Structures are given as C-alpha cells and as structure tokens.
Amino acid sequence: MLDSLPYIDNDIDDPAIREKLDAELAKEMKSMPRPVALPPDVELFKNNPILRAELERVQKQEPLSALDTTRYKLPNPSDPSATEADWQAALDNAKAQLEHQKTRQTNLALLQTYGANAWRIHNYLVEESAKSYEKALEEINNEVTELNRDRKNSQILAGKQLNSLETRWTELISGTLQLELANVALEGEIDELRRRDLELGNP
C-alpha cells in the first residue's frame, strides 16, 4: 500500500484519488505499532568535573577564558626584602621553564626527523579510506540503480499483464451485458408470442 506501481499507476495523479489515498495511508499509519522510544539522555563526563564544566560552557555558548600565561614567565622577587623561600620559588619556576623548553626542543627534533613520513603515511591512509568509501558508495549506487531498473521492468511487465486482464475483463463484462440484454429481448419476444397465442385461442 505504501509502494504501489508508480511506473504504471497513473491514477494517483488524480487529486481526488490522491486525497483518498492519503487518508487511507494516514489511517493505516495510525494502526501501525509505534517506534521504540529513544533511550534517555546520557550524562557525559560524569566522573570528570573539568570536562563536564567545559561541556556546560560550550552548551551555554560562553567564550573561552584567556589562557594563564603567568606560568611561562620568569619573574624574580621584586621586593628587596624577599626571603630565601621567595627566591627558591623563582628558581624552581626557572628550572621548570628550562625543562619545558628542553621538552619542546626534543619534540621539534622528533617532528623534524619523523614528522614528514608520519604525515605522508597519515595522508596515504586517509586517501585509501576515501577511495574505499567512494568505491563502496559507487557499488551501492549501482545496486540501487539496478534494483530500480529491475523494479521498473517488473512493474512494466505487470502493467502489461494488468492492462491485458483489464481489457479481457471489460470484454467479458461487455459480453455479459450483451447476453443479459439479449435475454431480456428474448423474454420479451417470448411473452409477446404467448400473448398472441392466447389471443388466437391456443392453450
């Protein structure tokens, strides 16, 4: 009912028939079972308050706060009366910055040595994946085209058979009506002959 014979069924173009069809479809859809309800929303980052707070910030469309750059600075105690602890904290901060710079240099050296090849391999894998998806999409499109072609051919063949049967049905109905009319005419002639016989005195 949802998929008739669109390649040969032209009656659906009639607005009146289309309206009746839509009404029947709506009635049929109401009787169909309802789809399964979707599962409830999942609470993301339940055990990670930092990521949960960031997700809430994004949902509220709030701007990202500026990065704290104080950790990348090397301030020395400006107070002349700074204690040894203040100087030790400044020294520890300088050591941490130095280690950070060493790590950056190591990462840059590794990137210069292996980064180009890693990027080429990544691009190759991406291209191969894209080719695979394109091939799969082409195969699916070909299958859909072939399916529609077979569907159209089968419907055209069925349409020819339906038209032939409809023509035969029309001929049989017409023949039946002609026979009924002939019977009525014969019955009238028989009644007329009986009436004449009665008038002539024949029993």
Secondary structure, DSSP 8 states (H G I E B T S, - for coil): --S--TTT--GGGSHHHHHHHHHHHHHHHHHS-----------TTTT-HHHHHHHHHHHTT--------GGG------STT--HHHHHHHHHHHHHHHHHHHHHHHHHHHIIIIIHHHHHHHHHHHHHHHHHHHHHHHHHHHHHHHHHHHHHHHHHHHHHHHHHHHHHHHHHHHHHHHHHHHHHHHHHHHHHHHHHHHHHT--
